Amino acid sequence: MRSEATTVQDREADFEQAVLPETDRLFGLALAIVGDPGEAQDVVQETMISAWRAWRSLRDPGKLGSWLTRICINHSIHRGRLLHRRILWPSDRWAAEARLPDLDGLTVEECAAALGCRPGTARGHLGRGMAKLRRELQDA
């Protein structure tokens, strides 16, 4: 039991020693993508958590910087998308102000006209909505 605890402590120390010098660079990268210092700090923290979970899978320690960069970029992009959605579609505002037109029985072209978009866009929205509805019905 003692050797197992020491091994975990050694792994933690190795991880900290390897990634600590990268945090400032990762913060700058995340900040450039998400544009907000608080969000960038969250991205770096998520990057470190993901890196720790996958630490044993790092095969080439010489590529640590590239590996961490890829993880950070992925988290930054995901965080940026979430921020974009929050800014454009705040859920409380959406629920209070937005009302969808009644589209029952309309053709795709008529729906597109009612929504102010192209028919292809209306088809895309319809497809994504149907897929989400199917997933939610399966979960229920």
N, C-alpha and C positions, 0 to 999 in steps of 0.2 A: 504494500500500500504506500509506503514511504517513497519508493522509486517512482510510482505512478504520479504522485503529487509533484515530485521534483521535475518529472518530465513535462508536466503541464506548465509549471513555473518557468522551465527553460524555454518552452515554446512561446510563452507569453513574452519573456524577455527578448527572445530572438525577433519576434514579430515587432515589438515596440522599437527595438534598435533599428530594424530595417525600414519601417514605414515612417517613423517620426521625422526624419529629414525631408520627406516628401510632402508633408502636410501643407506647408506654405505654397508650394507649387500647385498642389491640387486645389487649394482654396482659390488661387488666382484663376485657374481654369474654370472652376465651378462658377465663380463670380462673373467671368466673361460670358458664360452661357445663360445663367439664370438672372443676372443683373441685380441681385439683392444680397447684401452681405449676410443677413440672417439665414436666408435660404441657402446660400453658398456654404455656410457653416454646417447646416443640416445635411447638405449633400456630402460634405467631407466626412461627417460622422457616419452616414449610411455607407459610404465607400469603405470606411475602416471596418464596419461591421461585416460587410460582404467579404472583404479581403480576409478578415479573421476566420470567417466560416469556411473559406476556400483555401486557407493558408497551406494546408497539406497538398493541395493540388498544384501549387506553383512548382513546376519542374526545373525551370532555369532561373535561379536567383539573379542572374545578370539581366534579366528582362523584367525585373520587379517594377521599374518605373513605367514601362509600357503597359504592364498588366494593371497597375493601379490607375493609370491614365484611362484605360478602356473602361474600367469599372466606374470611375468618376464621371466620365462622359455619359455613360448609360444612365447613371442616377441623375445627372444634371438635365439630360433631355427629358427624362420621365418627370422630374420635378417641374421643369419649365412647362411641360404640357399641362400639368395639374394647375399651375399658377395661371396659365392662359385660360383654362376653363373657368377658374374661380373669378377671374376678372371679367370675362365675357358673359358668363352665365351664372351669376351668384344665385344659389338655389332659393334663398328666401325671396329675392327680387323676382326671379323667374316665376315662382309659384304665385306671387301676389299680382304681378302685372301682365304676364303673358297668357294669352288665350289662343289656342289653336283653332283655326276655322273648322267647321264641320265639313269633312271631306268624304263622308260616306257616300258611296255610289258614284263618285266622280272618276273619270279616266285619269291616267297618269298625267296627260297633258293638261287637263283641267286642274288637277292638284298642283302641278308646277306653276300654273298661272296664279292660283290662289295663294301660293306660298312665295311667289315672286322669284322663282328659280327656274332652271332649265329642267326638262323632263328627265334627263340622265341623273341629275342631282336628286330629283324627287324619287327616282327608282332606287338610288343608293341609300337615301334616308329610309325608304320603305324596307329595303332588304336588311339594313342594320337593325331597324326597329323590330322586324319580325324575328330576326335571330335572337335579339335580346329577350323578347317575349317568350320564345321557345325555351331559352335557358332558364328564365325565371319560373316558367310553368313546370319544368322538370325538377327544379329545386324545391317546389312547394309540396 
